[in-house]
């Protein structure tokens, strides 16, 4: 595809070359998402990224249930998910839920401008330059969420956002929070 598509006699070749590149890119992306997808039960490593006011370190949230959301300013369903995440944080935050929304825009300003009307009541991270966090979790579409238990292990992943998904999302959050609130099993001690 080393030439520009300005000359009419080259348009057919350009379309064919573009289709080849797009097909190859789709194969590479599909292979990389399969290779890097994080399965339930996977322990997440120490993950750090820029935050709104200070660097964000997910390990500081250990002991909480984390609803990790990936979004971008150009994503239509992400606009619907922000008010919902505000509501989730308000209702379940006191019980141990921490919502972390990770912006994948190349420009941080695009993400900041997107958020203004929503006034997020949850933590924001930025992963636009290189997308290490999104790659680790195998994000292939937006919005994408990963539910992480208080032990730092992946519970579930979900792609997309539809109102019909809310009951299922909340059931998983409630289940994770119930496990967090459950008393630890008693340890028997031997008596002399």
C-alpha positions in Angstrom: 0.0 0.0 0.0 2.9 2.3 -0.6 1.1 4.7 -2.9 -1.7 7.2 -2.3 -5.1 6.5 -3.9 -5.5 9.7 -5.9 -5.1 8.3 -9.4 -8.3 6.6 -10.6 -6.4 3.7 -12.2 -4.9 2.8 -8.8 -8.2 2.9 -6.9 -8.9 -0.8 -7.5 -5.4 -1.8 -6.4 -5.7 0.4 -3.3 -9.1 -1.1 -2.3 -7.6 -4.6 -2.7 -4.5 -3.7 -0.7 -6.5 -2.0 2.0 -8.8 -5.1 2.3 -5.7 -7.3 2.7 -4.2 -5.1 5.4 -7.6 -4.9 7.2 -8.0 -8.7 7.0 -4.5 -9.3 8.3 -5.1 -6.8 11.1 -8.3 -8.5 12.1 -6.6 -11.8 12.3 -3.7 -10.4 14.4 -6.2 -8.6 16.8 -8.3 -11.8 17.2 -5.2 -13.9 17.9 -3.8 -11.4 20.4 -7.2 -11.1 22.2 -7.3 -14.9 22.6 -3.7 -15.1 23.7 -4.1 -12.4 26.4 -7.7 -12.9 27.6 -7.8 -13.2 31.4 -9.7 -16.2 32.7 -11.8 -16.2 35.9 -9.7 -17.0 38.9 -6.6 -15.3 37.4 -4.7 -13.3 40.0 -4.2 -9.7 38.7 -0.6 -8.4 39.0 0.3 -5.0 40.4 -1.2 -2.6 37.9 -0.4 1.1 37.9 -1.6 3.8 35.5 -2.1 7.6 35.5 -5.2 8.7 37.4 -7.1 12.0 37.5 -5.0 13.6 40.2 -2.4 11.1 41.1 -1.1 7.7 39.8 -3.5 4.9 40.3 -2.4 1.6 41.8 -5.0 -1.2 41.7 -3.2 -3.1 44.5 -4.3 -0.3 46.9 -7.9 -1.5 46.4 -7.1 -5.1 47.6 -9.9 -6.1 50.0 -12.5 -4.4 47.9 -14.6 -5.7 45.0 -13.4 -3.9 41.9 -15.6 -3.1 38.9 -13.0 -2.3 36.3 -14.5 -0.6 33.2 -12.8 0.2 30.0 -14.2 3.1 27.9 -13.4 5.8 25.3 -14.9 9.1 24.3 -16.1 7.9 20.9 -18.0 4.9 22.5 -21.8 5.4 22.4 -22.7 2.8 25.0 -20.0 4.2 27.3 -22.2 7.4 27.5 -25.0 5.2 28.9 -22.8 3.3 31.3 -21.4 6.4 33.2 -24.6 7.3 35.0 -25.1 3.6 35.8 -21.6 3.4 37.3 -22.3 6.5 39.4 -25.4 4.8 40.7 -23.6 1.5 41.4 -20.8 3.4 43.3 -23.4 5.2 45.3 -25.4 2.1 46.2 -22.6 -0.5 46.6 -19.5 1.6 47.5 -20.3 1.6 51.2 -20.4 -2.2 51.1 -17.0 -2.5 49.5 -17.4 -1.9 45.8 -14.7 0.3 44.0 -15.5 1.3 40.5 -12.4 2.1 38.3 -13.1 3.4 34.8 -10.1 3.3 32.5 -10.0 5.6 29.5 -8.4 4.3 26.4 -8.4 7.5 24.3 -5.0 8.4 22.9 -5.6 12.0 24.2 -6.3 12.3 27.9 -8.2 15.6 27.1 -10.8 13.7 25.0 -11.5 11.5 28.1 -11.6 14.5 30.4 -14.0 16.3 28.1 -16.2 13.2 27.8 -16.6 13.0 31.6 -17.6 16.6 32.4 -21.3 16.1 32.1 -21.3 12.9 34.2 -19.2 14.2 37.2 -18.0 10.6 38.0 -18.2 9.6 41.6 -15.7 6.8 41.0 -12.0 6.4 40.2 -10.7 7.2 36.8 -7.5 5.8 35.2 -5.9 6.5 31.8 -4.4 3.8 29.6 -4.2 5.5 26.2 -0.5 5.4 25.5 0.2 1.7 24.8 -2.9 0.3 26.5 -1.0 -2.1 28.8 -3.9 -2.5 31.1 -6.4 -3.1 28.3 -4.1 -5.6 26.6 -3.5 -7.5 29.9 -7.3 -8.0 30.3 -7.8 -8.8 26.6 -10.1 -5.9 25.9 -11.4 -6.2 22.3 -14.5 -4.0 22.4 -15.9 -1.2 24.4 -17.2 -0.8 26.9 -15.7 -3.8 28.6 -15.8 -4.6 32.3 -13.9 -7.0 34.6 -15.2 -7.8 38.0 -12.3 -8.5 40.4 -12.9 -10.1 43.8 -11.5 -8.7 47.1 -8.7 -11.3 46.8 -7.5 -9.8 43.6 -8.8 -12.6 41.4 -10.9 -12.1 38.2 -14.5 -13.1 38.8 -16.0 -12.3 35.5 -15.7 -10.2 32.3 -18.4 -8.6 30.3 -18.3 -6.7 26.9 -20.8 -4.1 25.9 -23.5 -2.2 27.8 -27.2 -2.7 27.5 -29.9 -2.0 30.0 -31.0 -5.6 29.8 -27.6 -6.6 31.3 -28.0 -4.6 34.5 -29.7 -7.3 36.6 -27.0 -9.8 35.7 -24.2 -7.3 36.4 -25.7 -6.4 39.7 -26.3 -10.0 40.7 -22.5 -10.7 40.2 -21.6 -7.6 42.2 -23.9 -8.6 45.0 -22.5 -12.1 45.0 -18.9 -10.8 45.2 -19.9 -8.3 48.0 -21.7 -11.1 49.9 -18.5 -13.1 49.8 -16.6 -10.1 51.1 -19.0 -9.6 54.0 -19.2 -13.3 54.9 -17.3 -14.0 58.2 -14.1 -16.0 57.8 -14.4 -19.6 58.8 -13.5 -20.3 62.4 -10.2 -22.0 62.9 -10.1 -24.8 65.4 -7.4 -24.7 67.9 -6.1 -27.7 69.7 -6.5 -27.8 73.4 -3.8 -29.4 75.5 
